[in-house]
Amino acid sequence: MELGLFLKKFITFFVEPLGLVITLFVLGIYYFYARKENRAEKFFLSSIFLLLLFSYPPFANFLIMNLEEKYPKYENKESVKYIHVLGNSHNTDPTQPISSHLSSAATKRVLEGIVIHKSQPDSKIIFTGYAGDTSRDNADMSAELAVALDVNVSDLIINGNPTDTQEEALFCKTMVGDEPFVLVTSASHMPRAMMLFESLGMHPIPAPTAFYKEESRGYMRAPSVDALYKSTVAMHEYIGILYAKIRAVFS
């Protein structure tokens, strides 16, 4: 992993829910042993409060809904030549079938891309995404699943070099130019992706998938790991949007 990418992921961890909770808790331990009980108590309570808040289902749902409700589902109203499916995580465990290699979000992205491709005659699917800590690129893994689901290899454009959404957008621009194309990614990631693609003068048509939001089930809900995960996904996107805006100002 390149140093710049590693540093970005490292810093991001400490401002996302779990990393923030751990940081506050560690600071509480430090001040406790430094015999500054008042500060230690504040950091301990803050870490517990944030853990409960981010694990509280209605709050997590609020965070994720603000992202996922910005763009509606794709309705196949325009004829397009290209469908760009953004990468996500995967594994290369040889004991698992291809259906289990891609993450849940990645699988849904691939499936949505295939559904749209089947409805668009002569269209091409662009798969992007690097290998991460594995031995194969995410783009290759996505393409393998698409081929297994009866998509012709000749209809695929595969690039495993992009390491983030910005790089995916730059590659896509070399393929589609200024013409409209369908952009497939997770609903929570779509606002950031649209912002980055449009900043390059491109004309993506959003096709969000892999939704996390749920219908309201009241406020009397116990904290859960699932809610903490949703909060983490949402905060990752909010941080990414902020980073992209700051980057745009200074670029």
Secondary structure, DSSP 8 states (H G I E B T S, - for coil): --HHHHHHHHHHHTTSHHHHHHHHHHHHHHHHHTT-HHHHHHHHHHHHHHHHHHT-HHHHHHHHHHHHTSS------S--SEEEE----B---TTS-HHHHB-HHHHHHHHHHHHHHHHSTT-EEEEE---TTSSS-HHHHHHHHHHHTT--GGGEEEE----SHHHHHHHHHHHHTTS-EEEEEETTTHHHHHHHHHTTT--EEEEEE---------S-----HHHHHHHHHHHHHHHHHHHHHHHHHH-
